Amino acid sequence: MNDKTGKVFNGWLGLTSEERRDFQNAIRDFIDATDSRKTEIRESLRKSATKMETGPLGGRCPCCGR
């Protein structure tokens, strides 16, 4: 497993069972989406990233553990 994959998997392990289910559904929906829908999903995530906790602020990153 490469470093990026390991970081994502480590983040997934930190989710609750409900959050894991939501994540898996989102991945499945993305895989099954048309190319234009995939573009919409990427754009939506890019815009919402400014609202997400994307790194440590006085603590450890909840996704990668750093």
N, CA, C and O of each residue as an XYZ file, in Angstrom:
264
protein
N       0.872     -1.177      0.000
C       0.000      0.000      0.000
C       0.914      1.233      0.000
O       1.845      1.332      0.799
N       0.629      2.160     -0.903
C       1.465      3.360     -0.931
C       1.064      4.335      0.177
O       0.065      4.132      0.866
N       1.852      5.386      0.334
C       1.676      6.328      1.451
C       0.313      7.033      1.406
O      -0.353      7.161      2.434
N      -0.101      7.490      0.217
C      -1.391      8.190      0.104
C      -2.546      7.256      0.464
O      -3.466      7.636      1.188
N      -2.482      6.040     -0.050
C      -3.530      5.066      0.242
C      -3.567      4.747      1.731
O      -4.641      4.636      2.321
N      -2.405      4.601      2.327
C      -2.322      4.326      3.760
C      -2.934      5.438      4.598
O      -3.605      5.175      5.596
N      -2.700      6.685      4.190
C      -3.261      7.825      4.925
C      -4.782      7.833      4.840
O      -5.465      8.075      5.835
N      -5.307      7.568      3.650
C      -6.766      7.536      3.489
C      -7.350      6.378      4.300
O      -8.369      6.541      4.972
N      -6.707      5.213      4.239
C      -7.198      4.053      4.986
C      -7.152      4.319      6.484
O      -8.075      3.945      7.208
N      -6.086      4.960      6.957
C      -5.989      5.294      8.373
C      -7.125      6.234      8.779
O      -7.710      6.081      9.851
N      -7.429      7.196      7.926
C      -8.559      8.095      8.193
C      -9.872      7.338      8.238
O     -10.714      7.597      9.098
N     -10.053      6.397      7.308
C     -11.271      5.582      7.260
C     -11.421      4.763      8.539
O     -12.526      4.617      9.062
N     -10.316      4.234      9.035
C     -10.356      3.442     10.269
C     -10.825      4.270     11.461
O     -11.385      3.729     12.414
N     -10.599      5.566     11.410
C     -11.008      6.447     12.504
C     -12.476      6.845     12.462
O     -12.952      7.537     13.362
N     -13.203      6.418     11.431
C     -14.618      6.774     11.316
C     -15.496      5.832     12.133
O     -15.117      4.700     12.431
N     -16.667      6.325     12.483
C     -17.658      5.449     13.107
C     -18.239      4.538     12.033
O     -18.020      4.773     10.844
N     -18.961      3.523     12.422
C     -19.542      2.605     11.435
C     -20.518      3.337     10.510
O     -20.600      3.015      9.324
N     -21.250      4.307     11.031
C     -22.163      5.086     10.183
C     -21.391      5.952      9.189
O     -21.769      6.053      8.021
N     -20.312      6.573      9.655
C     -19.485      7.394      8.770
C     -18.828      6.535      7.691
O     -18.721      6.956      6.540
N     -18.388      5.333      8.062
C     -17.801      4.411      7.080
C     -18.827      4.055      6.011
O     -18.508      4.029      4.823
N     -20.051      3.782      6.430
C     -21.127      3.443      5.492
C     -21.383      4.616      4.537
O     -21.531      4.417      3.331
N     -21.434      5.829      5.076
C     -21.626      7.022      4.246
C     -20.488      7.178      3.241
O     -20.719      7.478      2.070
N     -19.260      6.972      3.709
C     -18.087      7.095      2.849
C     -18.140      6.062      1.724
O     -17.903      6.390      0.561
N     -18.451      4.813      2.076
C     -18.520      3.756      1.072
C     -19.618      4.036      0.049
O     -19.434      3.776     -1.140
N     -20.740      4.557      0.492
C     -21.819      4.917     -0.436
C     -21.374      6.041     -1.363
O     -21.692      6.026     -2.552
N     -20.641      7.015     -0.831
C     -20.150      8.119     -1.655
C     -19.169      7.617     -2.704
O     -19.224      8.046     -3.856
N     -18.279      6.719     -2.324
C     -17.327      6.134     -3.277
C     -18.077      5.370     -4.363
O     -17.789      5.523     -5.550
N     -19.032      4.555     -3.955
C     -19.825      3.766     -4.907
C     -20.574      4.683     -5.874
O     -20.586      4.439     -7.080
N     -21.198      5.738     -5.344
C     -21.919      6.692     -6.187
C     -20.973      7.365     -7.178
O     -21.330      7.567     -8.339
N     -19.775      7.710     -6.726
C     -18.799      8.358     -7.602
C     -18.370      7.410     -8.720
O     -18.304      7.812     -9.882
N     -18.082      6.173     -8.381
C     -17.643      5.187     -9.378
C     -18.712      4.986    -10.447
O     -18.397      4.867    -11.631
N     -19.965      4.950    -10.031
C     -21.070      4.707    -10.957
C     -21.538      5.953    -11.709
O     -22.371      5.851    -12.610
N     -21.015      7.123    -11.352
C     -21.476      8.390    -11.935
C     -20.963      8.581    -13.362
O     -19.954      8.002    -13.763
N     -21.680      9.398    -14.106
C     -21.219      9.799    -15.436
C     -20.035     10.752    -15.260
O     -19.792     11.259    -14.164
N     -19.310     10.988    -16.340
C     -18.160     11.895    -16.264
C     -18.568     13.295    -15.829
O     -17.868     13.931    -15.042
N     -19.698     13.777    -16.339
C     -20.131     15.126    -15.953
C     -20.527     15.165    -14.485
O     -20.272     16.157    -13.801
N     -21.143     14.109    -13.998
C     -21.508     14.051    -12.579
C     -20.257     13.971    -11.707
O     -20.217     14.566    -10.630
N     -19.236     13.241    -12.161
C     -17.979     13.164    -11.411
C     -17.349     14.548    -11.282
O     -16.812     14.901    -10.232
N     -17.421     15.325    -12.358
C     -16.899     16.691    -12.324
C     -17.666     17.517    -11.302
O     -17.064     18.283    -10.549
N     -18.984     17.371    -11.267
C     -19.805     18.095    -10.286
C     -19.423     17.700     -8.860
O     -19.315     18.555     -7.981
N     -19.222     16.417     -8.639
C     -18.870     15.918     -7.306
C     -17.513     16.482     -6.876
O     -17.359     16.945     -5.745
N     -16.536     16.443     -7.777
C     -15.204     16.985     -7.465
C     -15.290     18.467     -7.115
O     -14.687     18.920     -6.142
N     -16.048     19.222     -7.920
C     -16.185     20.661     -7.681
C     -16.858     20.927     -6.341
O     -16.445     21.826     -5.607
N     -17.875     20.164     -6.021
C     -18.575     20.315     -4.750
C     -17.636     20.038     -3.576
O     -17.639     20.771     -2.588
N     -16.841     18.988     -3.687
C     -15.881     18.657     -2.624
C     -14.805     19.726     -2.501
O     -14.395     20.071     -1.393
N     -14.346     20.252     -3.636
C     -13.328     21.302     -3.609
C     -13.851     22.539     -2.881
O     -13.138     23.152     -2.086
N     -15.108     22.896     -3.164
C     -15.705     24.064     -2.514
C     -15.933     23.820     -1.022
O     -15.736     24.722     -0.208
N     -16.345     22.615     -0.667
C     -16.634     22.333      0.738
C     -15.365     22.096      1.547
O     -15.413     22.102      2.777
N     -14.232     21.887      0.879
C     -12.973     21.638      1.589
C     -12.579     22.811      2.462
O     -11.898     22.626      3.471
N     -12.994     24.016      2.097
C     -12.666     25.171      2.925
C     -13.434     25.145      4.241
O     -13.066     25.837      5.189
N     -14.502     24.348      4.301
C     -15.309     24.232      5.513
C     -14.905     23.019      6.341
O     -15.297     22.903      7.502
N     -14.115     22.102      5.748
C     -13.736     20.869      6.421
C     -12.515     21.085      7.292
O     -11.748     22.028      7.098
N     -12.353     20.199      8.249
C     -11.127     20.159      9.039
C     -10.094     19.459      8.172
O     -10.158     18.243      7.991
N      -9.139     20.215      7.632
C      -8.198     19.650      6.674
C      -6.788     19.474      7.231
O      -5.881     19.089      6.492
N      -6.594     19.739      8.469
C      -5.266     19.545      9.031
C      -5.230     19.949     10.481
O      -6.201     20.476     11.023
N      -4.092     19.693     11.104
C      -3.988     19.980     12.533
C      -3.900     21.470     12.837
O      -3.169     22.215     12.184
N      -4.642     21.875     13.818
C      -4.548     23.225     14.362
C      -4.394     23.055     15.857
O      -5.378     23.027     16.596
N      -3.159     22.941     16.295
C      -2.903     22.730     17.715
C      -3.142     21.294     18.151
O      -3.430     21.039     19.320
N      -3.024     20.365     17.232
C      -3.229     18.956     17.576
C      -2.853     18.072     16.406
O      -2.213     18.519     15.454
N      -3.255     16.817     16.484
C      -2.958     15.857     15.439
C      -4.053     15.847     14.379
O      -5.225     16.073     14.681
N      -3.665     15.585     13.146
C      -4.609     15.505     12.047
C      -5.479     14.266     12.238
O      -4.955     13.167     12.415
N      -6.808     14.432     12.205
C      -7.693     13.277     12.418
C      -7.648     12.260     11.275
O      -8.064     11.115     11.452
N      -7.156     12.662     10.123
C      -7.113     11.752      8.975
C      -5.802     10.959      8.931
O      -5.809      9.728      8.915
N      -4.681     11.684      8.911
C      -3.398     10.993      8.736
C      -2.687     10.705     10.051
O      -1.748      9.910     10.079
N      -3.114     11.334     11.134
C      -2.496     11.082     12.426
C      -1.261     11.917     12.714
O      -0.681     11.799     13.794
N      -0.848     12.752     11.784
C       0.354     13.588     11.990
C       0.046     14.813     12.799
O       0.938     15.619     13.063
